[in-house]
C-alpha cells in the first residue's frame, strides 16, 4: 500500500507544470483592468475598471477583426473540419494496405511544414508571378494574383488549412475506425450492405463520439484562426481582410504598447471560447451524446 502511495509522486511534475505555465500566467489578466505601464508594473499601474473593455467594444477595429475572425472560423468549421473525416473514410475503403500507407505518408507531410514555407509554396503557384498566372498569360489571358485578392482571402486561408492539416487530422479518425468491431462489418456484408452502406450504417455511427468531442474542442477555439498564417499574408491583402482578433492583440499590445486593450481582447476571447464549449457540451448531452465532461 505504501508503494502505491509513492506512485502519486509522479503527478507532481505535471501538476507543477500546469501551475507555473498555465495558471500563474492567468494573473496577468489583471492588466485588462489597468492603464498598464511596464515601468510601473502590476502594482504601480493605475486601475481603470472596465474602461479598456468599453474602449474595445466601441472601437471600429474590434468589429472588423471580429467579423473576419468569425467568417474564417465558420469557413474552417464547415469545410476544414469535415475534410479529415471524409479523407479517413476514403482511405479506409481502400483494399490495398500498401497504397493506403503510401497515401497516408504523403498527406501527413504538409503538417510538418512551417507556415512560412506553406505561404511561399502557395505564392509560387497562385501569386502574381506564379504558375497559374504564367499559364494564363501563355494562353493570352491576364495576370492572376489570388494571393493579394482581399475578396477571396478568407476562402484562400481555409484552403491553405485544408491542404496543410487534413492529412494529419485523419490520425484520430483512423484510430476511432480501427476500434469498431469487425463483426459489424461482416454481419452487414452478410445482409447485403455494399461499401457505401457499411460506411453510412457502421463506420460513421462508430466515430460519431469522436467527431462530437473534436467539434466541441474546436468551438472552444472558434476565435483563434491562426496567428502566424494571417500575419504573414496581411501586408499583401490589407488589414480590412486579414485583421483578426489574434493579429489585433499583437498590433495593439506588442507593437502599439496598448497593453490594457489588447489584454481585454484576449480575456474576452477566452471567456467566449469557454462559454461556447460549455454550451456545445450541454447540447451534445441533450442530444444523447456523451459530451466532453
SEKOL-949405 format. One line per field, with one value per residue: x, y, z of N, C-alpha, C in turn. Coordinates in Angstrom, 3 decimals, decimal comma. Atoms other than C-alpha are relative to their C-alpha. Layout:
BEGIN
n_xx = [X_...] $
n_yy = [Y_...] $
n_zz = [Z_...] $
ca_xx = [X_...] $
ca_yy = [Y_...] $
ca_zz = [Z_...] $
c_xx = [X_...] $
c_yy = [Y_...] $
c_zz = [Z_...] $
This chain:
BEGIN
n_xx = [0,824_-0,899_-0,617_1,008_0,105_-1,143_0,269_0,594_-1,078_-0,182_0,938_-0,515_-0,554_1,089_0,762_-0,795_-0,036_1,235_0,079_-0,956_0,127_1,398_0,856_-0,651_0,158_1,355_-0,016_-0,316_1,237_0,296_-0,352_1,217_0,708_-0,964_-0,725_-1,256_-1,284_-1,061_-0,927_0,645_0,318_1,383_0,400_-0,064_0,864_1,315_1,172_0,954_1,281_0,423_-0,242_-0,604_1,048_0,865_-0,725_-0,114_1,295_0,509_-0,935_0,312_-0,951_0,462_1,086_-0,611_-0,772_0,939_0,682_-0,926_-0,252_1,170_0,135_-1,032_0,277_1,164_-0,452_-0,829_0,856_0,852_-0,765_-1,244_0,233_0,415_-0,948_-0,686_0,966_0,218_-1,230_-0,175_0,955_-0,444_-1,190_0,357_0,687_-0,966_-0,264_-1,440_-0,652_-1,197_0,442_0,510_-1,124_-0,688_0,838_-0,050_-1,294_-0,037_0,903_-0,482_-1,183_0,201_0,124_-1,325_-0,561_0,375_0,889_-0,820_-0,226_1,301_0,383_-0,919_0,426_1,238_-0,354_-0,597_1,044_1,137_-0,428_-0,017_-0,982_0,076_0,234_1,344_-0,044_-0,787_0,797_1,063_-0,622_-0,406_1,174_0,533_0,794_-0,645_-0,704_0,894_-0,689_0,992_-0,553_0,194_1,400_0,688_1,355_-0,031_-1,039_0,500_0,075_-1,381_-0,529_0,623_-0,604_-1,351_0,128_0,382_-1,168_-1,073_0,336_0,975_-0,650_-0,346_1,240_0,593_-0,579_0,964_1,148_-0,459_-0,009_1,398_0,533_-0,561_0,646_1,325_-0,097_0,105_1,231_1,061_-0,195_0,274_1,442_0,649_-0,290_0,866_1,360_0,051_-0,395_-1,173_-0,993_0,553_0,932_-0,801_-0,534_1,096_0,696_-0,925_-1,182_0,363_0,493_-1,077_-0,927_0,753_-0,478_-1,265_0,323_0,609_-1,042_-0,883_0,771_0,119_-1,308_-0,209_0,795_-0,717_-1,005_0,646_-0,518_-1,425_0,023_-1,333_-0,710_-1,159_0,470_0,650_-0,887_-0,919_0,679_0,713_-0,502_0,378_1,443_0,480_0,594_1,452_0,317_-0,813_-0,120_0,827_-0,220_-1,378_-0,895_0,384_-0,686_-1,440_-0,311_0,332_-0,737_-1,454_-0,566_0,555_-0,178_1,300_0,091_1,293_1,029_-0,337_0,289_1,462_0,439_-0,357_0,852_1,345_-0,056_0,002_1,323_0,921_-0,336_0,465_1,466_0,375_-0,260_1,028_1,278_-0,061_0,007_1,367_0,830_-0,374_0,599_1,450_0,281_-0,275_-1,429_-0,661_-0,525_-1,419_-0,142] $
n_yy = [-1,211_-1,146_-0,132_-0,586_-1,425_-0,689_-0,212_-1,321_-0,991_-0,266_-1,055_-1,315_-0,811_-0,475_-1,001_-1,231_-0,562_-0,735_-1,148_-1,044_-0,474_-0,156_-0,720_-1,246_-1,072_-0,563_-1,217_-1,125_-0,603_-1,208_-1,139_-0,430_-0,968_-1,039_-0,753_0,677_-0,491_0,945_-0,628_-0,045_1,362_0,291_-0,666_-1,452_-0,514_-0,418_0,786_-0,742_0,715_0,617_-0,969_0,682_0,760_-0,962_-0,493_1,115_0,333_-1,138_-0,320_0,679_1,060_1,281_0,500_0,563_1,193_1,058_0,466_0,852_1,219_0,888_0,518_1,018_1,139_0,714_0,728_1,136_1,036_0,603_0,688_0,630_1,012_1,310_0,531_1,219_1,097_0,534_0,646_1,252_0,976_0,378_0,855_1,253_0,869_0,578_1,409_0,237_-0,609_-0,719_-1,280_-0,806_-0,536_-1,009_-1,209_-0,579_-0,667_-1,222_-1,035_-0,466_-0,859_-1,458_-0,427_-0,267_-1,179_-1,237_-0,870_-0,827_0,786_0,216_-1,233_-0,159_0,951_-0,511_-1,200_0,439_0,577_-0,896_-1,399_-0,755_0,595_1,435_0,909_-0,222_-1,263_0,200_0,841_-0,842_-0,881_0,823_0,191_-1,300_-0,607_-0,990_0,503_0,331_0,009_0,392_-0,197_-1,389_-0,379_0,005_0,550_1,466_0,351_0,935_1,330_0,427_0,437_1,295_1,012_0,273_0,845_1,344_0,620_0,259_0,749_1,079_1,308_0,219_0,173_1,327_0,988_0,267_0,721_1,365_0,717_0,283_1,008_1,311_0,493_0,556_1,465_0,506_0,799_-0,845_-0,052_1,321_0,253_-0,882_0,538_1,171_-0,499_-0,589_-1,410_-0,306_-0,855_-1,281_0,230_0,330_-1,269_-0,814_0,637_0,600_-0,815_-1,331_0,059_0,401_-1,111_-1,194_-0,579_-0,717_-1,220_-0,953_-0,472_-0,937_-1,193_-0,820_-0,622_-1,014_-1,179_-0,729_-0,884_-0,557_-1,349_0,102_0,537_0,141_-1,281_-0,058_0,077_-1,241_-1,164_0,078_-0,392_-1,257_-1,105_0,134_-0,204_-1,111_0,308_0,169_1,398_0,961_-0,310_0,826_-0,353_0,303_-1,035_-1,250_-0,001_-0,178_-1,352_-0,987_0,223_0,128_-1,082_-1,288_-0,275_-0,178_1,311_0,194_0,369_1,293_1,029_0,105_0,778_1,404_0,526_0,155_1,164_1,200_0,162_0,459_1,386_0,849_0,076_0,828_1,399_0,431_0,106_1,140_1,223_0,202_0,411_1,375_0,908_0,017_0,757_1,415_0,305_0,025_-1,311_-0,088_0,238] $
n_zz = [0,000_-0,055_1,315_0,895_-0,309_0,599_1,426_0,157_0,161_1,431_0,404_-0,400_1,115_0,858_-0,750_-0,043_1,360_0,268_-0,907_0,387_1,388_0,425_-0,948_-0,445_1,011_-0,017_-0,819_0,877_0,517_-0,765_0,861_0,698_-0,845_-0,372_1,018_-0,326_0,483_-0,401_-0,941_-1,317_-0,432_-0,364_-1,248_0,125_1,068_-0,538_0,365_0,834_-0,002_1,257_1,081_1,151_0,682_0,684_1,175_0,940_0,601_0,780_1,077_1,273_0,322_-0,524_0,851_1,213_-0,362_-0,382_1,215_0,753_-0,774_0,061_1,371_0,225_-0,882_0,540_1,189_-0,419_-0,608_1,036_1,043_-0,461_-1,036_0,539_0,981_-0,481_-0,109_1,352_0,471_-0,762_0,532_1,343_-0,097_-0,662_0,959_0,933_-0,293_-0,044_-1,157_0,447_0,549_-1,111_-0,770_0,818_0,021_-1,341_-0,182_0,820_-0,520_-1,305_0,135_-0,142_-1,402_-0,563_0,670_-0,689_0,768_0,898_1,216_0,644_0,702_1,144_1,039_0,603_0,759_1,259_0,858_0,217_-0,059_1,243_0,918_-0,226_1,124_0,559_0,736_1,213_0,888_0,561_0,992_1,144_0,862_0,391_-1,061_-0,856_-1,175_-1,119_-1,299_-1,007_-1,341_-0,454_0,227_-1,307_0,096_-0,138_-0,965_-1,018_0,617_0,230_-1,297_-0,317_0,876_-0,500_-1,192_0,468_0,629_-0,969_-1,208_0,192_-0,151_-1,405_-0,752_0,199_-0,942_-1,074_0,554_0,284_-1,281_-0,357_0,924_-0,344_-1,226_0,332_0,137_1,374_0,114_0,552_1,458_0,565_-0,045_0,976_1,331_0,170_0,251_1,337_0,026_0,802_-0,688_-0,434_-1,118_-1,195_-0,523_-0,544_-1,125_-0,980_-0,298_-0,504_-1,392_-0,906_-0,299_-0,408_-1,269_0,221_0,745_-0,932_-0,924_0,694_0,356_-1,220_-0,219_1,052_-0,336_-1,048_0,627_1,183_0,223_0,337_1,360_0,550_-0,052_0,902_1,383_0,416_-0,075_1,136_1,236_-0,184_0,823_1,410_0,229_-0,816_-1,300_0,097_0,278_-0,743_-1,428_-0,879_-1,406_-0,394_0,524_-0,673_-1,301_0,240_0,451_-1,037_-1,243_0,125_0,804_-0,372_-1,417_-0,657_-0,654_-0,649_0,981_0,596_-0,997_-0,076_1,163_-0,244_-1,074_0,572_0,891_-0,840_-0,616_1,047_0,302_-1,106_0,055_1,144_-0,363_-0,957_0,708_0,922_-0,802_-0,498_1,132_0,363_-0,973_0,216_1,217_-0,247_0,066_-1,307_-0,349_-0,364_-1,434] $
ca_xx = [0,000_2,873_4,499_1,254_1,089_4,576_3,210_1,332_4,720_4,781_1,850_3,917_5,937_2,794_0,951_3,793_3,956_0,305_0,571_3,630_2,857_-0,972_-2,457_0,130_0,062_-3,700_-2,845_-1,578_-5,206_-5,260_-3,726_-7,159_-8,369_-5,342_-3,675_-0,661_2,869_5,845_7,868_5,297_4,455_1,263_1,295_2,151_-0,109_-3,366_-6,684_-9,203_-12,001_-13,903_-12,545_-10,430_-13,445_-15,569_-12,879_-12,511_-16,229_-16,869_-13,840_-14,251_-11,164_-12,771_-15,851_-13,723_-11,427_-14,356_-16,147_-13,062_-12,421_-15,983_-16,047_-12,741_-13,713_-17,106_-15,468_-12,977_-15,713_-17,854_-15,070_-11,825_-13,325_-15,142_-12,188_-10,185_-13,351_-14,001_-10,342_-10,211_-13,365_-11,969_-8,596_-10,215_-12,213_-9,011_-8,380_-4,616_-2,746_0,383_-1,477_-3,165_0,163_1,753_-1,187_-1,166_2,545_2,044_-0,911_0,828_3,813_2,258_1,616_5,370_5,976_6,040_3,545_6,384_7,160_3,463_2,775_5,864_4,638_1,185_2,778_4,753_1,535_-1,158_0,905_1,304_4,397_3,202_2,496_-1,230_-0,562_2,103_-0,198_-2,990_-0,627_0,599_-2,951_-3,479_-5,176_-4,403_-2,111_-3,823_-2,769_-5,027_-2,676_-3,328_-7,077_-8,914_-12,291_-11,225_-8,773_-10,973_-11,585_-7,875_-6,955_-9,417_-7,987_-4,481_-5,614_-7,267_-4,108_-1,819_-3,802_-6,291_-3,856_-2,668_-6,265_-7,087_-4,923_-7,558_-10,347_-8,269_-7,799_-11,567_-12,314_-9,957_-11,843_-15,074_-15,657_-15,104_-18,158_-20,364_-18,817_-19,070_-22,701_-23,657_-21,894_-23,833_-27,045_-26,131_-24,776_-22,362_-19,283_-21,249_-23,951_-21,277_-19,705_-23,089_-24,522_-21,367_-18,330_-19,970_-22,036_-18,874_-16,877_-19,680_-18,489_-15,007_-16,491_-18,604_-15,620_-13,394_-16,201_-16,721_-12,979_-12,943_-15,737_-13,574_-11,011_-13,527_-11,984_-8,451_-7,946_-4,182_-1,916_1,190_-0,700_-2,603_0,115_2,347_-0,299_-1,770_0,635_-0,487_-4,275_-4,579_-5,977_-9,606_-9,484_-6,793_-7,120_-8,404_-8,501_-5,067_-3,348_-5,349_-3,922_-0,407_-0,540_-2,283_-0,379_3,108_3,677_1,343_2,065_-1,675_-1,440_-4,760_-6,976_-5,070_-5,313_-9,025_-9,441_-7,569_-9,596_-12,855_-11,801_-11,108_-14,463_-16,375_-14,488_-15,277_-18,973_-19,124_-17,529_-19,994_-22,970_-21,839_-21,190_-24,684_-26,304_-24,337_-25,584_-29,169_-28,913_-27,837_-24,064_-21,528_-20,133_-16,734_-17,292] $
ca_yy = [0,000_2,368_1,625_2,510_5,843_6,728_6,402_9,661_11,429_11,109_13,539_16,350_17,368_17,550_19,450_21,970_22,380_23,408_25,672_27,546_27,728_27,634_29,044_31,601_33,462_33,911_36,546_38,704_39,284_41,984_44,226_44,335_46,452_48,761_51,516_49,261_50,531_48,108_50,683_50,804_47,090_45,411_47,060_50,598_50,877_52,775_50,925_51,947_49,468_48,468_51,374_49,068_46,876_49,942_51,311_47,874_47,286_50,802_50,911_50,103_47,878_45,193_44,937_44,411_41,939_40,013_39,871_38,493_36,031_34,667_34,358_32,462_30,302_29,451_28,508_26,298_24,537_23,958_22,903_22,154_20,221_17,550_17,149_14,709_12,664_12,318_11,508_8,901_7,217_7,268_5,801_3,219_1,919_1,181_-2,537_-2,311_-1,706_-0,650_2,057_3,206_3,600_5,474_7,888_8,368_9,217_11,766_13,537_13,721_15,671_19,196_19,219_19,299_22,277_25,691_28,358_30,413_27,615_26,935_30,566_30,597_27,481_28,969_32,227_30,340_28,758_31,432_34,645_37,346_35,667_32,164_29,162_29,891_33,480_32,421_29,733_32,287_34,673_31,833_31,358_35,103_35,875_38,485_38,045_36,450_37,150_35,226_35,762_39,531_39,471_40,604_39,407_35,736_35,889_34,117_31,234_31,122_30,847_27,970_26,112_26,502_24,996_22,090_21,452_21,578_19,847_17,431_14,517_14,952_15,199_11,760_10,049_10,400_9,183_6,205_5,252_5,539_3,430_0,634_0,423_-0,541_-4,320_-6,157_-8,320_-5,358_-5,120_-8,868_-9,064_-6,042_-7,593_-10,833_-8,769_-7,428_-3,998_-2,558_-0,417_2,836_1,391_-0,045_3,410_5,038_2,471_1,139_3,408_6,809_5,829_4,282_7,527_9,945_10,253_11,251_13,743_15,335_15,532_17,234_19,580_20,732_21,338_23,213_25,511_26,411_27,947_29,455_32,923_31,641_31,177_31,084_33,992_33,113_32,213_35,501_37,900_36,610_37,432_40,611_43,005_41,612_41,884_44,624_44,819_45,024_41,417_39,862_41,590_39,043_39,087_37,455_39,980_42,803_41,820_41,684_45,046_46,918_45,264_44,307_46,914_49,685_49,347_49,427_46,543_47,096_46,920_44,006_42,045_42,850_41,459_38,274_37,864_38,405_35,805_33,253_33,895_33,484_30,252_28,833_29,694_28,066_24,866_24,717_25,361_22,808_20,223_20,751_20,497_17,312_15,719_16,751_15,156_11,860_12,087_11,665_15,191_16,377_16,264] $
ca_zz = [0,000_0,843_-2,524_-4,302_-2,480_-3,727_-7,249_-6,661_-6,626_-10,411_-10,556_-9,001_-12,149_-14,273_-11,543_-11,196_-14,980_-15,192_-12,133_-13,423_-17,148_-17,245_-14,018_-12,805_-16,195_-15,696_-13,095_-15,971_-16,985_-14,318_-17,000_-18,666_-15,735_-15,562_-17,550_-17,574_-17,906_-17,963_-15,977_-13,148_-13,115_-11,942_-8,518_-9,696_-12,746_-12,102_-12,103_-14,777_-14,101_-17,261_-19,358_-21,540_-22,301_-23,140_-25,478_-27,030_-27,644_-29,011_-31,312_-35,039_-35,092_-32,915_-35,158_-38,277_-36,509_-35,036_-38,398_-40,181_-37,351_-37,403_-41,215_-41,324_-38,342_-39,881_-43,191_-41,364_-39,363_-42,478_-44,874_-42,974_-40,053_-42,147_-44,558_-42,323_-41,746_-45,480_-46,193_-43,401_-44,732_-48,265_-47,284_-45,022_-48,001_-49,951_-50,197_-50,736_-47,482_-49,396_-51,322_-48,132_-46,312_-49,223_-49,439_-45,651_-45,667_-48,443_-46,848_-43,444_-44,834_-45,128_-41,357_-40,688_-42,988_-41,330_-42,356_-43,859_-46,314_-46,949_-47,848_-50,091_-51,942_-52,458_-53,605_-56,235_-57,510_-57,080_-56,782_-59,404_-60,883_-60,029_-62,195_-62,631_-63,699_-66,186_-67,588_-68,012_-69,831_-72,041_-73,333_-73,846_-70,544_-67,896_-64,944_-61,917_-58,338_-55,979_-53,005_-52,910_-53,594_-50,419_-51,765_-51,767_-48,873_-46,286_-48,696_-49,557_-45,860_-45,434_-48,432_-47,003_-43,690_-45,526_-47,561_-44,523_-41,774_-43,367_-43,578_-40,002_-38,765_-40,144_-37,485_-34,761_-37,059_-38,205_-34,545_-33,995_-37,085_-36,005_-32,681_-34,496_-34,149_-37,420_-36,634_-37,520_-41,000_-41,549_-40,431_-42,551_-45,566_-44,984_-45,004_-48,437_-47,467_-50,023_-49,210_-49,073_-46,828_-44,487_-44,230_-43,567_-41,124_-39,409_-39,749_-39,321_-36,225_-34,771_-34,960_-34,036_-30,372_-31,588_-34,072_-31,331_-28,979_-31,557_-32,630_-29,026_-28,651_-31,969_-30,795_-27,795_-30,158_-32,560_-32,083_-32,805_-36,540_-36,933_-35,981_-37,991_-41,163_-41,205_-40,133_-42,946_-45,571_-44,084_-45,885_-49,256_-48,767_-46,157_-42,652_-43,813_-44,978_-42,784_-39,414_-36,867_-33,074_-32,726_-35,002_-33,383_-29,961_-31,420_-33,171_-30,305_-27,453_-28,616_-31,320_-30,146_-26,424_-25,634_-23,180_-21,428_-24,548_-26,069_-22,794_-22,596_-26,121_-25,188_-21,989_-23,872_-26,417_-23,685_-22,000_-25,283_-26,044_-22,604_-22,923_-26,362_-25,028_-22,109_-24,416_-27,004_-24,300_-22,866_-26,306_-27,027_-23,805_-24,511_-27,959_-26,389_-26,977_-24,165_-24,337_-23,177_-19,399] $
c_xx = [0,859_0,650_-0,974_-0,136_1,146_-0,213_-0,602_1,063_0,240_-0,958_0,603_0,599_-1,082_-0,828_0,735_0,061_-1,242_-0,134_0,866_-0,318_-1,447_-0,806_0,628_-0,105_-1,396_-0,065_0,306_-1,236_-0,413_0,309_-1,229_-0,770_0,911_0,425_1,458_1,207_1,078_0,960_-0,583_-0,344_-1,470_-0,463_-0,028_-0,914_-1,373_-1,124_-0,962_-1,347_-0,286_0,268_0,609_-1,035_-0,942_0,663_0,106_-1,303_-0,566_0,915_-0,332_0,925_-0,496_-1,080_0,570_0,763_-0,922_-0,724_0,909_0,258_-1,156_-0,183_1,003_-0,279_-1,185_0,386_0,832_-0,841_-0,813_0,826_1,231_-0,253_-0,466_1,024_0,770_-0,935_-0,208_1,235_0,236_-0,956_0,436_1,196_-0,329_-0,692_0,956_0,330_1,497_0,624_1,229_-0,371_-0,472_1,154_0,751_-0,776_0,028_1,306_0,057_-0,861_0,415_1,055_-0,283_-0,097_1,351_0,698_-0,472_-0,872_0,784_0,220_-1,311_-0,427_0,887_-0,411_-1,258_0,263_0,580_-1,039_-1,061_0,367_0,024_0,978_-0,011_-0,350_-1,354_-0,027_0,765_-0,757_-1,118_0,550_0,425_-1,146_-0,703_-0,844_0,781_0,696_-0,987_0,815_-1,020_0,481_-0,207_-1,424_-0,761_-1,393_-0,035_0,976_-0,480_-0,087_1,401_0,626_-0,560_0,604_1,418_-0,036_-0,373_1,213_1,046_-0,397_-0,954_0,626_0,316_-1,260_-0,632_0,487_-1,016_-1,171_0,382_0,002_-1,424_-0,579_0,530_-0,624_-1,391_0,131_-0,208_-1,258_-1,134_0,112_-0,371_-1,500_-0,748_0,261_-0,861_-1,441_-0,123_0,387_1,268_0,964_-0,581_-0,960_0,748_0,616_-1,088_-0,582_0,940_1,124_-0,375_-0,606_1,094_0,936_-0,732_0,460_1,309_-0,254_-0,590_1,038_0,893_-0,736_-0,172_1,320_0,276_-0,792_0,676_1,043_-0,565_0,506_1,508_0,099_1,384_0,739_1,083_-0,427_-0,537_0,948_1,021_-0,636_-0,711_0,570_-0,458_-1,462_-0,567_-0,704_-1,506_-0,395_0,704_0,137_-0,978_0,359_1,445_0,970_-0,323_0,708_1,486_0,327_-0,283_0,859_1,500_0,597_-0,493_0,175_-1,303_-0,363_-1,389_-1,064_0,306_-0,245_-1,502_-0,545_0,317_-0,868_-1,422_-0,059_-0,034_-1,357_-1,012_0,269_-0,481_-1,513_-0,461_0,233_-1,073_-1,347_-0,013_-0,025_-1,408_-0,930_0,304_-0,632_-1,513_-0,381_0,314_1,458_0,625_0,479_1,451_0,234_-1,370] $
c_yy = [1,264_0,240_0,631_1,496_0,795_0,255_1,374_1,089_0,330_1,087_1,385_0,797_0,548_1,071_1,333_0,666_0,851_1,228_1,150_0,579_0,190_0,875_1,311_1,102_0,595_1,282_1,238_0,655_1,242_1,255_0,536_1,050_1,136_0,807_-0,406_0,696_-0,979_0,610_0,065_-1,380_-0,156_0,819_1,519_0,585_0,354_-0,885_0,872_-0,717_-0,663_0,910_-0,660_-0,791_0,942_0,549_-1,078_-0,236_1,138_0,373_-0,747_-1,167_-1,361_-0,594_-0,650_-1,284_-1,162_-0,563_-0,922_-1,314_-0,980_-0,584_-1,121_-1,236_-0,813_-0,807_-1,225_-1,103_-0,721_-0,847_-0,742_-1,091_-1,341_-0,628_-1,225_-1,199_-0,647_-0,731_-1,325_-1,078_-0,491_-0,948_-1,334_-0,966_-0,603_-1,424_-0,267_0,744_0,801_1,377_0,927_0,633_1,075_1,317_0,690_0,770_1,319_1,103_0,481_1,095_1,495_0,474_0,419_1,188_1,257_0,866_0,904_-0,722_-0,208_1,229_0,218_-0,933_0,505_1,256_-0,379_-0,566_1,034_1,481_0,667_-0,531_-1,519_-0,790_0,248_1,275_-0,152_-0,858_0,807_0,937_-0,771_-0,204_1,325_0,692_1,035_-0,678_-0,184_-0,039_-0,267_0,344_1,424_0,481_-0,021_-0,617_-1,516_-0,442_-1,021_-1,424_-0,557_-0,536_-1,374_-1,115_-0,343_-0,901_-1,426_-0,717_-0,425_-1,021_-1,179_-1,377_-0,319_-0,254_-1,363_-1,017_-0,375_-0,819_-1,418_-0,840_-0,350_-1,099_-1,392_-0,569_-0,577_-1,505_-0,452_-0,841_0,809_0,082_-1,330_-0,294_0,885_-0,467_-1,228_0,409_0,706_1,456_0,183_0,895_1,311_-0,167_-0,378_1,258_0,781_-0,595_-0,580_0,977_1,360_-0,035_-0,359_1,133_1,277_0,560_0,788_1,304_1,052_0,584_1,050_1,275_0,919_0,717_1,087_1,274_0,833_0,939_0,660_1,413_0,013_-0,671_-0,038_1,320_0,081_0,016_1,341_1,190_-0,013_0,541_1,348_1,152_-0,066_0,344_1,149_-0,439_-0,228_-1,451_-0,961_0,311_-0,857_0,342_-0,245_1,069_1,361_0,122_0,267_1,454_1,045_-0,163_0,036_1,188_1,374_0,356_0,232_-1,311_-0,266_-0,479_-1,361_-1,141_-0,187_-0,807_-1,485_-0,640_-0,236_-1,221_-1,306_-0,262_-0,527_-1,465_-0,951_-0,166_-0,881_-1,473_-0,517_-0,189_-1,199_-1,319_-0,311_-0,454_-1,432_-1,001_-0,082_-0,796_-1,482_-0,385_0,099_1,377_-0,070_-0,286_-0,077] $
c_zz = [0,000_-1,355_-0,995_0,248_-0,608_-1,494_-0,268_-0,167_-1,463_-0,505_0,207_-1,158_-0,921_0,670_0,037_-1,370_-0,266_0,908_-0,498_-1,370_-0,459_0,960_0,494_-1,061_-0,050_0,827_-0,838_-0,596_0,775_-0,814_-0,730_0,789_0,449_-1,223_0,142_-0,638_0,456_1,023_1,415_0,528_0,365_1,217_-0,142_-1,053_0,557_-0,511_-0,796_-0,091_-1,339_-1,195_-1,234_-0,784_-0,756_-1,257_-1,068_-0,751_-0,834_-1,160_-1,281_-0,305_0,462_-0,900_-1,263_0,301_0,337_-1,216_-0,812_0,725_-0,132_-1,400_-0,250_0,852_-0,517_-1,241_0,380_0,631_-1,075_-0,979_0,541_1,038_-0,587_-0,942_0,514_0,123_-1,366_-0,508_0,727_-0,507_-1,375_0,062_0,648_-0,952_-1,019_0,410_0,155_1,176_-0,421_-0,545_1,116_0,788_-0,777_0,001_1,362_0,213_-0,767_0,618_1,391_-0,143_0,177_1,440_0,585_-0,671_0,719_-0,894_-0,951_-1,324_-0,751_-0,809_-1,230_-1,147_-0,708_-0,824_-1,360_-0,964_-0,377_0,041_-1,370_-1,025_0,107_-1,245_-0,659_-0,833_-1,312_-1,013_-0,659_-1,070_-1,245_-0,976_-0,325_1,052_0,785_1,172_1,161_1,278_1,099_1,410_0,523_-0,232_1,321_-0,054_0,214_1,086_1,048_-0,547_-0,254_1,288_0,378_-0,846_0,458_1,231_-0,399_-0,578_1,040_1,076_-0,204_0,218_1,443_0,834_-0,156_1,025_1,075_-0,536_-0,419_1,278_0,428_-0,881_0,350_1,266_-0,267_-0,183_-1,439_-0,198_-0,623_-1,525_-0,641_-0,014_-0,990_-1,424_-0,286_-0,298_-1,346_-0,077_-0,821_0,760_0,518_1,175_1,277_0,603_0,729_1,282_1,062_0,374_0,599_1,409_1,002_0,379_0,395_1,351_-0,165_-0,748_0,933_0,947_-0,662_-0,394_1,208_0,288_-1,040_0,296_1,087_-0,555_-1,248_-0,305_-0,229_-1,364_-0,636_-0,108_-1,071_-1,460_-0,486_0,014_-1,142_-1,275_0,102_-0,830_-1,446_-0,252_0,820_1,264_-0,088_-0,212_0,949_1,482_0,795_1,441_0,436_-0,496_0,614_1,341_-0,188_-0,360_1,087_1,246_-0,164_-0,754_0,442_1,464_0,749_0,698_0,563_-0,979_-0,625_0,984_0,178_-1,166_0,178_1,059_-0,506_-0,907_0,793_0,633_-1,017_-0,347_1,075_-0,021_-1,159_0,291_0,947_-0,693_-0,934_0,754_0,521_-1,114_-0,411_0,959_-0,179_-1,241_0,146_-0,090_1,390_0,428_0,418_1,470_0,626] $
